[in-house]
Amino acid sequence: MWRYLRDRQFEGLKFRRQHPIGKYIVDFVNLEKKVIIELDGGQHAFDLSDKIREEWLKTEGYRVLRFWDNEVFTNLEGVLEHIRLTLLTPHPSPLPQGEREDVFK
């Protein structure tokens, strides 16, 4: 994924890799648009700590996109398009009370 995000190659936006936010380190983040991209293996399927982490990041105004590793390998174009659409769609920061984005597809 880094191959497509680094050096402002993706929509001219700067991404950081393995970037600390609070007590967490996120896989990829665009700080300007406040979008985090996480790539997960199967060990994250039902991990409660991931949900807690994600909720905290949302309270900080970030949108969190979560993709399975195999999804990146088998549907890279679809993953990149989902990221592109998210980056181009403004959202309130943080989301209004009671509103959430479904990040676990």
N, C-alpha and C positions, 0 to 999 in steps of 0.2 A: 504494500500500500504506500509505503514511504516513497517508493520510486515515482508514484504519480502525484504525490502531494508536495514534495520538497521543491525548493528553489522557485516558488511562486508559479509552478507549472499548471496548477489547477485553478482556473478562473482568476489567475493573477493574485491569489490570496496567499498570505504567509501562514504556514502551519509550523507548529513546533512538535517535536517527537519526544515522548517520555518526559513530559513537562509536569512539574509539581503544581498542584492547586490545593491549597490548604494542606491537610495531612496526606493527601492522595497524589499519586502519579498517574496521569492519564496517557493513553497510547499516543493520540494525536489531538491537537487543539488549534483552532483558529481563534485567537483572543479578540480580534476585532468583531467578529460575528458571534462570539461566545458559543461556538459549536465544538463539541468533543466527539471524537470517533474512537470507539473501542472495538478491538478485535478479540473475540473470545473463543477458546476451545471448549470442549464438552464439560470440563470441570466447573464451568460457570453456569451450567444449565439451571440450577435451582438454588444458587448461592445467595442466602439472605444478606450476607455482608455486601454483595454487589448492589442489591436493592437499596440498602441503607446509604451506601456510598453515592449511588446515583441520585437519590432523593436530596442528599446534602448538596451535590453539585447543582441540581436544579434550583435549590433555594438561593444559590449564588448567581442565578441568572443564566446558567448554561443549558443548552440543549444537548442531550446525550444521544448519539446514534450508536447502536450496538449491532455488530455483525458477527456471525459465526465465521471462523477461519475458512471452513470449506465453502461458504457462500462467496467469499472473495475469490477463491480459486475457480469455482464453477460458474459464477455470474458476476464477474468483475464489472462489466458494462452496467449492469443493473445497480450494483452497489455504488458506483461512481455517479450514476444518474440520481440516485436517492440522495447522495451527499450534495450534489449540485442543486437540486430542488430545495433542499433544506437551507442551504446557504443563501439562496435567492429569495426565500420566503421570510419576511420579517415576522417577528413574534414579540409580544410584550415580555419584558424581563423584570422580575420573574413572572411566570404565568399567574393569572388571577387565581385566587383561592378556590380550591376544588377542581381546577382544570388541570389535566395532565396529558402528556403525549405518551402514546404507547410505544415504548422502545424495545420491548421484548416481542418480536414478530413471531 
